[in-house]
Amino acid sequence: MRRLFLIVLIFVACISAYAQQGMPLKIGAELDGKMKKVDPGTGYNSPTGAGIIGMFAELHISDYFSGKVSVGLNNTYYSDSYTGQGISGEKARPKASSEVKQSFRVSLEPRYYFFSTERSKKTNVFASIPVSFESAPFHRSGYDTRPELMILPSLGFRYDFAKHFGIEVSGGLGWARYLKQYTNIVKIQEMTYGINAGIRYTF
C-alpha cells in the first residue's frame, strides 16, 4: 500500500512539472457509479455496483492525448444467495443477504480523444487503457474479497455542461489479476468488465 501511495505522489509531481511548462492540467473531484464483475473466489453475485468518490488530475499532453490519475474510495454493494436449511420435513428454501464494503482505489489512465480538445471543448469521445488497483475491503465481513489489479481497455464519452461540471460514461472489457490465492482451484486471473457513469467537478 505504501508503494502505491508513493507511485501516485511521484506521478502527481511529474504532471505538475509538465503543467509548469505550459501543458494544461485539470484537477478536480469526481463521483462515479460503476457496474463490475465480482471476485470469483467469493460467493457474491455478479455483476455488482459501486459508488466511487475521489480526486483526479488530468494532464493534456496534446490536443488528442492526456494522462489521468485518480484516487478514491469505493463503496461496493455485494449480495449473495444460498440455500438455507428448512425445518424438518420442509424443503430447503433460498435466502439472501447483502452488505456494502469500502475499499481504496487508484487508477492511471492514458487517453486518446477522437476530436481535438482545443476545438471540441464541451463534447468528446475517447479511448483509454486504465490500469487500476482496488484494495481488499477495510472491514472484513462475510466473504473474503481479494485485492485486484485491472487493465480495462475502454471507450468513453465526455460532456462538459458547465464551466466546472461535466459527465463521463465509459465501458470496457479487459483483464484482472487477484493478488491473493485461496486454493489451487480459485482463479487468480481472468477476463473482466466494467461500466462507469459519473459526474466531475474541475477546480
N, C-alpha and C positions, 0 to 999 in steps of 0.2 A: 504494500500500500504506500509506503514512503517513497518507493521508486516512482510510482505513478504520479504522486504529487510533485516530485522533482521534475519529471518529464513535462508536466503541464506548466510548471513555473518557467522552465527553460524555453518552452515553446512560446509562451506569452512574452517573455523577454525578447525573443528573436523577432516576433512580429511587431513588437513595439519599436525595435531598432529600425526595421524596414519602414514603418509608418513615419518615422522621423525623416526618412529620405524622400518623402512626398507621396508614398503609396497610401491610398485611403484605407483606414482601419475603422471598423464599426464594432462597438462594444455595447452589449445590452443584456436584457433578461428575456427569458422565454418560458412559456407554459405549453407543454405538449401532451397530447393523448396518443397512446400507442397500442396497437394490437401486435402480439408477438407469439412465437412458439414457446411452449414451456419445456424446461429441462426434462428429458425423457427418463431421467433417473428418479423422478418423483411420481407420486400418484395423482398429481394435479391434472386437470383437463386442459387441453389446447383447443383454440388459442386462448390467451388471457389478455387482459387490458391493464395498462399502466398510466398513471398521471405523473408527468415529469416536470419539475420546476428547477430552473437553474440559470446560469450565466453563460454568455458566449462572446467570442471575439472572432471577427471575420476580416481577414486581410485580403484586399483585392490587388493581386499581383499585376493584372492587366484588365482590359475591358471584358475578358471572357473567362479568366482563371482566378480562383481565390482559394484560400485555405481557411478552414473554420475549426476552432476548438471550442468545446462546450463541456461544462461540468455541472452536474445536477444531482438531485435527489429523486429516486424512483419510489413511487407508491404503487405497488403492484398488487392487483386483485387475483387471488388464487381460489379455485373451487375444486372440490373432488366429490366423486360419487362412489359409493361402495355398497355392498350387500350386507345389511345388518342381520343379526340373528333374531329370528322371530320367537315368540313364546311357544312353548312345547305344543306341537300339533299344528302350528301355523307355518306357512311358507316364509322363507327369508324375504324381506322387503327392502327396497332400495332406500338409502338415506343419503344425505348430502351435507356438506359443511363448507364454509368459506372463510377467508381471512385476508387481511391486507398486510403486506410486508414492505418495509422500507430498506432501500439499498443505495449504494453510491454508484454513480455512472460518470465516465469520462469518455469523450469522443474526439478523434482527429479526422477531419473530413476534407479532402481535396475536392474542388468543384469545378465543373465546366459549364458556363452559361451559354445557351444556344444563341442568345441575342446580346448585343453589346450592352453592358451595364451603364455605360455613359449615355447612350441614346435611349435605351429602354429602362427607365428608372423605376417605373411602377410595377410592371408585369414582366415576368421572365420564366423560362423553363430551364432546368439544369439537370445534369447527370453528375453523380458523385459516387465516391467509394469510401463511405465512413468506416473507420476502424474504431470499435468501441469496446470498453470493458465495463462489466457490471459485477459488482461485488456480491458476496453472499449477503442475505438479509442481516441487519444489525441484531435483531432479537429473534432467536430461533424458536420456532413453534411448528407443530405439525410435521410435514415432511421436510427433509433437509435439502434446500436448494443450493446448487453449486455456483461458484463464481464462473463467469463465462467471458470469452473473448470472441467478438464477432467481426466479420468482414462482410459487408452487405451492399454490393453494387446497387444503386438506386436511381430512379427517375423522380423528379420533383417539379413542383410549380410554386412560384412565389408571387405574392401580390401585396404591394405596399399601399394601403388605403388611406394613410395619413402620413404626415411628416415623420413621425416617430414610430408608428404602428404598422405592422404587416402580418400576413398569414403565410404559412407554408404547408404544403401537403406533399408527401413523398411515400414511395413504396419500393421494396426491393426483395431480391432473393439471393441468398449467399451461404456462408459457411460459419459454423460456430464450433468453438472448442471449449469444453468444460474443464476447469482447472483442478478437478478432483475426481478420482475414480473410486466408486464404491466397491464394485466387484468386477470380475473379468467379463461379465455379461453386459453390463450397462455401457453404452457407447460414451466415448469421451469426445467425439467429434461427429458432426453430421450437417446436413443441409438445414437451413433455417430461413425465416422470412420475417418481414416487419412492415407495418403500415403506420405512418405518422401523420398527424394533423395538429397544428398548433398556432399560437399567436406569439409574436415577439415585439418587444419594445426596445428601440435603439436610443441610447443616450445622446 
